[in-house]
Amino acid sequence: MTPLTKALVGCFVVALTLLCVLTFIPYPPAIEEARKVGFSDETIATGLKFSFERRILSWIGTALNLGLLGVLGLSGLGRRWADRFLAWTRGYRIPAALGMGLGYVALNELLYLPRGIAWFYQSRAWGMGNPDYDLASWLQDHYLGAGVNLVCEAIVLVGFYALVILMPRIWWLVAPIGGGMLGITYAYLAPIWINPLFNDFTPLEKTKWSDQQPRVQALIDKAEIPVAEILVMNASRQSSHTNAYFTGFGSTRRIVLYDTLLKKHTPDEIESVLAHEIGHWQHDHIAKGILLGVIASLFGFWVLDRFLRGAVGTQPWNLQSTADPAGLWLILLLINAGSWLAMPAENFVSRHFERQADEKSLELANKPDAFIACERKMAIDNKSNVAPKPWSVWILSSHPPTVERIRMAQEWKDR
């Protein structure tokens, strides 16, 4: 067993340990904290059970994906497949890599589809889905999204191998810049080209909630930000999930409110949510997130370069160079393993951004009671786990726990 294989097997053991720790070990103090802020035992139990089912489906998907990449990336299959694709493409490495990537996507889809369908029916069983949104509609959205992802992944793959071929010694220095540019491009285009493929987005003043526009405009004026559009998304087309988000880059920045949110919450609560999204805007979190991603990827690409150099001439990969398509599945395996290692740091930053937006919401809207009421409603409607284990939060949660956010608002109110 090579040192690289040993390292990846060690990662698998760590992942298995995390599965047990994050999923099966209870934490009664979290339940007590949820009770103290007013959540009923029924709400707590519902969130725990719903979260557990989702977590099991997620872990199954992770295990299948890593298992597939383990078989492909730690065996001689990469070399054999690459030789075939290189023969078909007359030695051109980028088309060969694209062919291998397409093969992986097809195999991974076969593993994902049963889990995705189970996820769909689990949502319906819990009353989270729209009865009119059937399996055929879900499959249509799924494959539309898969097509968009395939195009994006092909662009990334071509760019990656072009850099490694043209700049074999310093590609890892240039790749983060290219990744950052792609991130900016995606953030700019997603609100106007990609998101409308799946949902309708209507300016708030043109919806039946147009009476909220004066309150919204007053909040925007107070924040002194150039918001061009507040859009309402027909999220109820797919489910009853309530949410809002800030998206876009430069001139395409906008705030999106789910129609489910507008249907279920009071004007004060909606104002609180809107102020939270304005907080993301004021702190420029999308740009900061891309910048942090560029900095982190510099280290990640350097590590990847070291691994690829170690695989040159080494069994079972027997790469001829770092740009050999035979290393693609190993690259994907390393990226997946690296994403798990980086997840705690990424989520730490994300939770910090969310806390900043929460503080801005309280400052702008000045409605702590509405903030608290909104957090309660959203947790109940979305069947959120309001009693998560702290170690699960540290590793997996991109947002602070609901109990923490309620306590923060209570403390802000009592100042």
Residue pairs with C-beta under 8 A, 6 or more apart in sequence:
1 9
2 314
2 315
3 310
4 307
4 310
4 311
4 314
5 74
8 70
8 74
8 333
8 334
8 337
11 337
11 340
11 341
12 66
12 70
15 62
15 66
15 340
18 395
19 59
21 391
22 55
22 389
22 391
22 392
22 395
22 396
23 52
23 55
23 56
23 59
25 389
26 389
27 387
27 389
27 390
30 387
30 388
30 389
30 390
30 403
31 44
31 387
33 387
33 403
34 43
34 44
34 386
34 387
34 402
34 403
35 41
35 44
37 403
37 406
37 407
37 410
38 376
39 376
39 379
39 386
39 387
39 403
43 379
43 380
43 386
44 386
44 387
46 383
47 379
47 383
47 384
47 385
47 386
47 387
48 385
48 387
50 126
50 383
50 385
51 383
51 384
51 385
51 388
53 122
54 119
54 122
57 115
57 118
57 119
57 122
60 115
61 111
61 112
61 115
64 111
64 112
64 115
65 108
65 111
65 112
65 336
66 333
66 336
66 337
68 104
68 107
68 108
68 111
69 104
69 329
69 332
69 333
69 336
70 333
71 77
72 78
72 104
72 107
72 329
72 333
73 329
73 330
73 331
73 332
73 333
73 334
74 316
74 330
74 333
75 316
76 315
76 316
76 317
76 318
77 329
78 100
78 316
78 317
78 326
78 327
78 328
78 329
78 330
79 316
79 317
79 318
79 326
81 100
81 103
81 326
82 96
82 100
82 324
82 325
82 326
82 328
83 326
85 95
85 96
85 97
85 99
85 100
85 325
86 92
86 93
86 96
86 325
88 96
88 99
89 95
89 96
89 99
93 161
93 165
93 323
93 324
93 325
94 157
94 158
94 161
94 162
94 165
96 325
97 157
97 161
97 325
97 328
98 154
98 157
98 158
100 325
100 328
100 329
101 153
101 154
101 157
101 328
104 328
104 329
104 332
105 150
105 153
109 146
116 138
116 142
117 135
117 138
120 129
120 135
120 138
123 129
123 239
124 131
126 383
127 240
128 239
128 240
128 241
128 382
128 383
129 238
129 239
129 240
130 236
130 237
130 238
130 239
130 240
133 237
133 238
133 239
137 238
141 198
141 238
144 197
144 198
145 198
148 194
148 197
152 186
155 182
156 182
157 328
159 178
159 182
160 175
161 323
161 325
163 171
163 174
163 175
163 178
164 171
164 322
164 323
165 323
167 174
168 321
168 322
168 323
171 301
171 305
171 322
172 298
172 301
172 302
172 304
172 305
173 298
173 301
175 297
175 301
176 294
176 295
176 297
176 298
176 301
177 294
179 293
179 294
179 297
180 290
180 291
180 293
180 294
183 290
183 293
183 294
184 249
184 290
187 247
187 248
187 249
187 252
187 286
187 290
188 248
188 249
188 250
188 252
189 252
190 247
190 248
191 201
191 247
191 248
191 252
191 253
191 254
192 252
195 201
195 247
199 233
199 234
199 235
199 237
199 238
200 233
200 234
200 237
201 231
201 232
201 233
201 256
202 231
202 232
202 234
203 229
203 230
203 231
203 232
204 210
204 212
204 213
204 216
204 230
204 231
204 232
204 257
205 213
207 232
207 259
207 262
209 232
209 262
212 262
212 267
212 270
215 267
215 271
216 230
216 271
216 274
219 271
219 274
219 275
219 278
219 364
219 365
220 227
220 230
220 278
222 364
223 275
223 278
223 281
223 282
223 364
225 278
225 281
225 282
227 253
227 254
227 255
227 278
227 281
228 251
228 253
228 254
229 254
229 255
230 254
230 255
230 257
230 274
231 254
231 255
231 256
231 257
232 256
232 257
232 258
232 259
232 262
233 256
233 257
233 258
233 259
234 259
235 241
235 242
235 243
235 258
235 259
235 260
235 261
236 258
236 259
236 260
236 263
239 260
240 260
240 381
241 258
241 260
241 381
241 382
242 258
242 260
242 261
242 264
242 265
242 377
242 378
242 381
242 382
243 258
243 260
243 261
243 378
243 382
244 255
244 256
244 257
244 258
244 261
244 273
244 274
244 276
244 277
245 255
245 256
245 277
246 253
246 254
246 255
246 256
246 277
246 278
246 280
246 281
246 285
246 286
247 253
247 254
247 255
247 256
247 286
248 254
248 286
249 286
249 287
253 281
253 286
255 274
255 277
255 278
255 281
257 270
257 273
257 274
260 381
261 270
261 273
262 270
264 377
264 381
265 273
265 374
265 377
266 370
266 373
268 365
268 367
268 369
268 370
269 370
269 371
269 373
269 374
269 377
271 365
271 367
271 370
272 361
272 365
272 367
272 370
272 371
272 374
273 361
273 374
274 365
275 360
275 361
275 362
275 363
275 364
275 365
276 357
276 358
276 360
276 361
277 357
278 360
278 361
278 364
279 356
279 357
279 358
279 359
279 360
279 361
279 364
280 286
280 353
280 357
282 360
283 353
283 356
283 357
283 360
285 353
285 356
285 357
288 353
289 349
289 353
292 349
296 342
296 345
300 338
300 342
303 334
303 338
304 331
304 334
304 335
304 338
305 322
307 330
307 334
308 319
308 322
308 327
308 330
308 331
309 322
311 317
311 319
311 327
311 330
312 319
312 320
312 321
312 322
312 324
313 319
317 326
317 327
317 330
318 326
319 326
319 327
320 326
343 395
343 396
344 394
344 395
346 398
347 394
347 395
347 396
347 397
347 398
348 394
350 398
350 399
351 397
351 398
351 399
351 400
354 398
354 399
354 400
355 400
355 408
358 371
358 400
358 405
358 408
358 409
359 408
359 412
361 371
362 368
362 371
362 409
362 412
365 371
368 409
368 410
368 412
368 413
369 413
371 409
372 406
372 409
372 410
375 402
375 405
375 406
375 409
376 402
376 406
378 384
378 402
379 386
379 402
384 402
386 401
386 402
386 403
387 403
388 397
388 401
393 400
393 401
400 408
